[in-house]
Amino acid sequence: MRFTPILILIVLLAACCPKPSPVPTTDEALNREAELMVRASLTDRLMENAVKYYRTQAALLLTKQGLSQEEAEAKIMEVVQPLVEAEHQRLVEALVPIYRRHYTAAEIHQLLSFYQTEVAKKSTRVSTRIAADGQEFVSSWNEHLGEAFMKQVVDSYGIAKP
């Protein structure tokens, strides 16, 4: 009798927990999932950064004609939005086969599930800033490691220093 409430609780919890979606099996579904993963993990950010850069550069041309930076950028996006979408799709279509060669369907499914989480979205947003913030230290660290590595080899084997 004491196990009945526990069993009911387990059944209720199991019913409430979302079931993970199955790994797709058709080639079309596999490609769609790979495309979503490529977009979430890489190309959305690439496109955002590239478009931001080129939009700012192009807006400088229109600001010389009397438009504000904001007005110029808005007008530019009206004109280039179809190009941006087409180029993004072209990038994705080039990368999907590459990802499919290196990852199994199950791995792509797991990666897509991860990249749809809030922590993964934040990770992709801040990773460029983290890399930039750490670049100077990593460069210095790499130089130090190289020197220490070579010193260890030279000292260990009694090699004359180059």
C-alpha positions as CSV (number, residue, x, y, z in Angstrom):
1,M,0.0,0.0,0.0
2,R,2.9,2.4,0.7
3,F,4.2,1.9,-2.8
4,T,1.0,3.0,-4.5
5,P,1.5,6.8,-4.0
6,I,5.1,6.4,-5.1
7,L,4.0,4.5,-8.2
8,I,1.3,7.1,-9.0
9,L,3.9,9.9,-8.6
10,I,6.3,8.1,-10.9
11,V,3.6,7.6,-13.6
12,L,2.5,11.2,-13.3
13,L,6.1,12.6,-13.6
14,A,6.8,10.3,-16.6
15,A,3.6,11.6,-18.3
16,C,4.6,15.2,-17.6
17,C,8.1,15.0,-18.9
18,P,8.5,15.9,-22.5
19,K,9.6,13.0,-24.7
20,P,12.7,13.7,-26.8
21,S,11.8,13.8,-30.5
22,P,13.1,10.9,-32.5
23,V,16.1,11.1,-34.8
24,P,14.8,11.7,-38.3
25,T,15.2,8.8,-40.7
26,T,14.3,10.2,-44.1
27,D,17.0,12.0,-46.1
28,E,14.7,15.1,-46.4
29,A,14.2,15.2,-42.6
30,L,17.9,14.6,-42.0
31,N,18.8,17.5,-44.3
32,R,16.2,19.8,-42.6
33,E,17.6,19.0,-39.2
34,A,21.2,19.5,-40.3
35,E,20.2,22.8,-41.9
36,L,18.6,24.0,-38.7
37,M,21.7,23.0,-36.7
38,V,24.0,24.7,-39.2
39,R,22.0,27.9,-38.9
40,A,21.8,27.8,-35.1
41,S,25.4,26.9,-34.6
42,L,27.2,29.0,-37.2
43,T,25.5,30.7,-40.2
44,D,23.0,32.9,-38.3
45,R,25.9,34.5,-36.5
46,L,28.1,34.7,-39.6
47,M,25.3,36.4,-41.6
48,E,24.4,38.8,-38.7
49,N,28.0,39.9,-38.4
50,A,28.7,40.2,-42.1
51,V,25.5,42.1,-42.8
52,K,26.1,44.4,-39.9
53,Y,29.5,45.3,-41.3
54,Y,28.4,45.8,-44.9
55,R,25.3,47.6,-43.9
56,T,27.4,50.1,-41.9
57,Q,29.8,50.5,-44.8
58,A,27.0,51.0,-47.4
59,A,25.2,53.4,-45.1
60,L,28.2,55.7,-45.2
61,L,27.5,56.2,-48.9
62,L,23.9,57.3,-48.2
63,T,24.7,59.5,-45.2
64,K,26.8,61.6,-47.7
65,Q,23.4,62.3,-49.4
66,G,21.9,63.7,-46.3
67,L,20.3,60.6,-44.7
68,S,20.9,59.8,-41.1
69,Q,22.8,56.6,-40.3
70,E,19.6,54.9,-39.1
71,E,17.6,55.9,-42.2
72,A,20.4,54.8,-44.5
73,E,20.7,51.4,-42.9
74,A,16.9,50.9,-43.0
75,K,16.8,51.8,-46.7
76,I,19.8,49.5,-47.5
77,M,18.1,46.6,-45.7
78,E,15.0,47.0,-47.9
79,V,17.1,46.7,-51.0
80,V,19.5,44.0,-49.9
81,Q,17.2,41.7,-47.9
82,P,16.5,39.3,-50.8
83,L,20.2,39.1,-51.4
84,V,20.9,38.5,-47.8
85,E,18.4,35.7,-47.6
86,A,19.6,34.1,-50.8
87,E,23.2,34.2,-49.7
88,H,22.4,32.8,-46.3
89,Q,20.6,29.9,-47.9
90,R,23.5,29.4,-50.3
91,L,25.9,29.3,-47.4
92,V,23.7,26.8,-45.5
93,E,23.4,24.5,-48.5
94,A,27.2,24.4,-48.9
95,L,27.8,23.6,-45.3
96,V,25.0,21.0,-44.7
97,P,26.8,18.2,-46.7
98,I,30.0,18.9,-44.8
99,Y,28.3,18.7,-41.5
100,R,26.5,15.5,-42.6
101,R,29.9,13.9,-43.5
102,H,31.3,14.6,-40.1
103,Y,28.3,14.0,-37.8
104,T,25.8,11.1,-37.7
105,A,22.1,11.8,-37.8
106,A,21.9,11.1,-34.0
107,E,24.7,13.6,-33.3
108,I,23.1,16.3,-35.5
109,H,19.9,15.7,-33.6
110,Q,21.6,16.1,-30.3
111,L,23.5,19.2,-31.4
112,L,20.3,20.8,-32.7
113,S,18.6,20.1,-29.4
114,F,21.6,21.8,-27.7
115,Y,21.8,24.8,-30.0
116,Q,18.1,25.5,-29.4
117,T,18.7,26.0,-25.6
118,E,19.1,29.4,-24.1
119,V,22.6,28.7,-22.9
120,A,23.7,27.6,-26.4
121,K,22.1,30.8,-27.9
122,K,24.0,32.9,-25.4
123,S,27.2,30.9,-26.1
124,T,27.0,31.7,-29.8
125,R,26.3,35.4,-29.0
126,V,29.2,35.9,-26.7
127,S,31.9,33.5,-28.1
128,T,33.3,36.1,-30.5
129,R,33.6,38.6,-27.6
130,I,35.2,36.0,-25.4
131,A,37.7,35.1,-28.1
132,A,38.5,38.8,-28.6
133,D,38.9,39.4,-24.9
134,G,41.3,36.4,-24.5
135,Q,43.2,36.9,-27.7
136,E,46.1,38.9,-26.2
137,F,46.6,36.5,-23.3
138,V,46.3,33.4,-25.5
139,S,49.0,34.8,-27.9
140,S,51.3,35.5,-24.9
141,W,50.5,32.1,-23.4
142,N,51.3,30.4,-26.7
143,E,54.6,32.1,-27.0
144,H,55.5,31.2,-23.4
145,L,54.5,27.6,-23.9
146,G,56.6,27.4,-27.1
147,E,59.7,28.7,-25.2
148,A,59.1,26.4,-22.2
149,F,58.5,23.4,-24.5
150,M,61.7,23.9,-26.4
151,K,63.7,24.6,-23.3
152,Q,62.4,21.3,-21.8
153,V,63.5,19.4,-24.9
154,V,66.9,21.1,-25.1
155,D,67.5,20.6,-21.4
156,S,66.3,17.0,-21.3
157,Y,68.5,15.9,-24.2
158,G,71.5,18.1,-23.7
159,I,71.0,19.7,-27.1
160,A,72.9,22.9,-27.9
161,K,70.5,25.8,-27.9
162,P,69.6,26.9,-31.4
